[in-house]
Amino acid sequence: MKLAVFSRRGDTRIGAVLIDGLLYRYEEESAEEAMAESVFLGKVDRCMGGMEAAFVRVGKDRTVFLPYREMHGVPVPPPSGTRVLMQIRRPPVGKKQAYATMDISLAGKYVVLTPVTHKKAVSSRYAENEKPAAVERMLRLCPGDSGLILRMEASGADDAAVENEIASLRSRWDEILRIADGMSSPGPVLARPPLEERLLRDLKGGADRILTDDISFRSAAGQAAEYQSGVMDTYDIAVQAHRARERVHHLPSGGNIVIDPCEAMTVIDVNTAGDTGNKKDPEKSRLKTNLEAAGEIARLLQARDTGGIIIIDFIDMEKEENRSGVAAAMEEALREDYRKTVIHGFTSLGLMEMTRKRG
């Protein structure tokens, strides 16, 4: 069963996805982080030629960083006081200001509307043999006054559902323009979609059940949420989230997984550890442990939201068919990952190379 859980701790919102009781996704969002994807009307405060960027005021005591390369439809460098409609691409972190773009995009479950740059594309998650049909469909459905990115989730929806979402996103864009046009001072125009809406939007096939211990989460993305006091404790969500960040993870067979994040990549080692194995057929035992590890690694990559280059040192196997079986198991376990993952295969040293898109 696929379960979505939402909660709140002070000003921090929490969202989690569990499949058969195991944690597959965990999100915490502070008020500052909630700025990401929000649309603001700003006024250029000052430009920094050496940085090729402007500092734009979006409130009484808040400015954001807007690089020249992210500007569209305004002179570069823009004069002080220039009104700019922009979207926060990266929220503030510590003393670093938020990073903004004028290339506004409005994301739905099936498509992303790009009304400023008119970008037209399909998700990179489509297989090469699927891309021609996906591109043809995107161009057919794309509104004439905007751009469109067709998401992978659209492959499971009919044209009517996709067209309804496009119409909804276009109405949202018209509302943004209307609100911004009536504003006399800098400020927010459209808040980022709430955590629950975004999490459910990315969840393939939706959730079988939604639970919350916060009354403000009672309705999420059109799907009713059930109220349940103490739901975080009931499913040990905080404990599971903490354990997901640990370095060593034990497998049912007695083997273990060791995860070491590095600057350039994440390195994962699979060990037999306490697995005594099958002494008559050690290759079969190694395969069993590796297959267990593949499923658990796939879950942990999602629960930890690990991105970038990932190298996995599975237990050595002599047969090529067994290595292929482990690679296939990894691909299957990552099939519903909400981020793009690519398994590049085994190196000459027997290490599996893969990449996972960063958040």
Backbone hydrogen bonds, N-H to C=O, Kabsch-Sander energy under -0.5 kcal/mol:
donor,donor_aa,acceptor,acceptor_aa,energy
3,L,1,M,-0.7
3,L,18,L,-3.5
4,A,209,R,-2.4
5,V,16,A,-2.6
6,F,211,L,-2.1
7,S,14,I,-2.3
9,R,12,T,-3.0
12,T,9,R,-1.9
13,R,11,D,-0.5
13,R,29,E,-2.6
14,I,7,S,-2.3
15,G,27,E,-2.4
16,A,5,V,-2.3
17,V,25,R,-2.2
18,L,3,L,-3.1
19,I,22,L,-2.4
20,D,1,M,-2.6
20,D,18,L,-0.5
22,L,19,I,-1.9
24,Y,17,V,-3.2
25,R,17,V,-1.4
27,E,15,G,-3.0
29,E,13,R,-2.6
34,A,30,S,-1.6
35,M,32,E,-1.7
36,A,33,E,-1.4
37,E,88,I,-3.3
38,S,35,M,-2.4
39,V,190,L,-2.9
40,F,86,M,-2.9
41,L,187,G,-2.7
42,G,40,F,-0.6
42,G,84,V,-3.1
43,K,57,R,-1.9
44,V,82,T,-2.2
45,D,55,F,-2.7
46,R,55,F,-1.4
48,M,53,A,-3.1
49,G,47,C,-0.6
51,M,48,M,-0.7
52,E,48,M,-1.0
53,A,48,M,-1.5
54,A,66,L,-2.7
55,F,46,R,-3.1
56,V,54,A,-0.6
56,V,64,V,-2.7
57,R,43,K,-2.8
58,V,62,R,-2.4
59,G,62,R,-1.1
62,R,59,G,-0.7
64,V,56,V,-2.5
65,F,98,A,-3.2
66,L,54,A,-2.9
66,L,64,V,-0.5
68,Y,52,E,-2.8
70,E,67,P,-1.6
71,M,68,Y,-2.0
81,G,44,V,-2.7
82,T,79,P,-1.9
84,V,42,G,-2.6
86,M,40,F,-2.6
86,M,84,V,-0.6
87,Q,101,T,-3.3
88,I,38,S,-2.5
89,R,87,Q,-0.6
89,R,99,Y,-2.7
90,R,99,Y,-2.0
93,V,96,K,-1.1
96,K,93,V,-2.4
99,Y,90,R,-2.6
100,A,65,F,-3.0
101,T,87,Q,-2.3
102,M,70,E,-2.7
104,I,102,M,-1.9
106,L,113,L,-2.5
107,A,105,S,-0.6
108,G,111,V,-2.9
112,V,149,I,-2.1
113,L,106,L,-2.9
114,T,147,G,-1.7
116,V,104,I,-0.7
118,H,114,T,-1.2
121,A,148,L,-2.2
123,S,150,L,-2.7
126,Y,123,S,-1.5
130,E,127,A,-1.6
131,K,127,A,-1.3
134,A,130,E,-2.0
135,V,131,K,-3.2
136,E,132,P,-2.2
137,R,133,A,-2.2
138,M,134,A,-2.6
139,L,135,V,-2.6
140,R,136,E,-1.8
141,L,137,R,-2.1
142,C,138,M,-1.8
146,S,143,P,-1.4
147,G,114,T,-1.3
148,L,119,K,-1.1
149,I,112,V,-2.2
150,L,121,A,-2.1
151,R,110,Y,-2.7
151,R,149,I,-0.6
154,A,151,R,-1.5
155,S,152,M,-1.9
156,G,153,E,-1.4
157,A,154,A,-1.8
162,V,158,D,-1.8
163,E,159,D,-3.1
164,N,160,A,-2.2
165,E,161,A,-1.8
166,I,162,V,-2.4
167,A,163,E,-2.4
168,S,164,N,-1.9
169,L,165,E,-2.5
170,R,166,I,-2.4
171,S,167,A,-2.0
172,R,168,S,-1.9
173,W,169,L,-2.0
174,D,170,R,-2.3
175,E,171,S,-2.1
176,I,172,R,-2.0
177,L,173,W,-2.3
178,R,174,D,-2.1
179,I,175,E,-2.7
180,A,176,I,-2.7
181,D,177,L,-2.1
182,G,178,R,-1.1
182,G,179,I,-0.5
183,M,180,A,-1.3
187,G,41,L,-2.1
189,V,39,V,-3.2
190,L,39,V,-1.8
192,R,34,A,-0.5
198,R,194,P,-2.1
199,L,195,L,-2.7
200,L,196,E,-2.0
201,R,197,E,-1.9
202,D,198,R,-1.7
203,L,199,L,-0.6
204,K,202,D,-0.8
206,G,203,L,-2.2
208,D,2,K,-2.0
209,R,2,K,-1.3
211,L,4,A,-2.7
212,T,226,E,-2.1
213,D,6,F,-1.3
217,F,214,D,-2.1
218,R,215,I,-1.5
220,A,223,Q,-2.0
223,Q,220,A,-2.6
224,A,222,G,-0.5
225,A,218,R,-3.1
226,E,210,I,-3.0
228,Q,212,T,-2.9
231,V,228,Q,-1.2
234,T,230,G,-2.2
235,Y,231,V,-1.6
236,D,233,D,-1.2
237,I,232,M,-2.4
240,Q,236,D,-2.8
241,A,237,I,-2.6
242,H,238,A,-2.1
243,R,239,V,-2.6
244,A,240,Q,-2.1
245,R,241,A,-0.7
245,R,242,H,-0.9
246,E,243,R,-1.6
249,H,257,I,-2.7
251,L,255,G,-3.0
254,G,251,L,-1.7
256,N,271,N,-1.9
257,I,249,H,-2.9
258,V,269,D,-2.6
259,I,247,R,-2.7
260,D,258,V,-0.5
260,D,267,V,-3.1
262,C,265,M,-2.9
266,T,309,I,-2.4
267,V,260,D,-2.4
268,I,311,I,-3.0
269,D,258,V,-2.7
270,V,313,D,-2.6
271,N,256,N,-2.7
274,G,254,G,-2.0
275,D,272,T,-3.0
276,T,274,G,-0.9
279,K,277,G,-0.8
281,D,278,N,-0.6
284,K,281,D,-0.6
285,S,281,D,-1.5
286,R,282,P,-2.6
287,L,283,E,-2.3
288,K,284,K,-2.2
289,T,285,S,-2.2
290,N,286,R,-2.6
291,L,287,L,-2.5
292,E,288,K,-2.1
293,A,289,T,-2.6
294,A,290,N,-2.4
295,G,291,L,-1.6
296,E,292,E,-1.9
297,I,293,A,-3.1
298,A,294,A,-2.2
299,R,295,G,-1.7
300,L,296,E,-2.6
301,L,297,I,-2.7
302,Q,298,A,-1.2
303,A,299,R,-2.7
304,R,300,L,-2.7
305,D,301,L,-0.5
306,T,301,L,-2.1
308,G,356,R,-3.4
310,I,354,M,-3.0
311,I,266,T,-2.6
312,I,352,M,-2.6
313,D,268,I,-3.4
313,D,311,I,-0.5
314,F,312,I,-1.0
322,N,319,K,-0.5
323,R,319,K,-1.5
324,S,320,E,-2.5
325,G,321,E,-1.7
326,V,322,N,-2.0
327,A,323,R,-2.2
328,A,324,S,-2.4
329,A,325,G,-2.0
330,M,326,V,-2.1
331,E,327,A,-2.2
332,E,328,A,-2.3
333,A,329,A,-2.3
334,L,330,M,-1.6
335,R,332,E,-1.2
337,D,334,L,-1.8
342,V,355,T,-2.5
344,H,342,V,-0.6
344,H,353,E,-2.5
345,G,353,E,-0.8
347,T,351,L,-2.6
350,G,347,T,-1.8
352,M,312,I,-2.9
353,E,345,G,-2.9
354,M,310,I,-2.1
355,T,342,V,-2.4
356,R,308,G,-1.9
357,K,340,K,-2.8
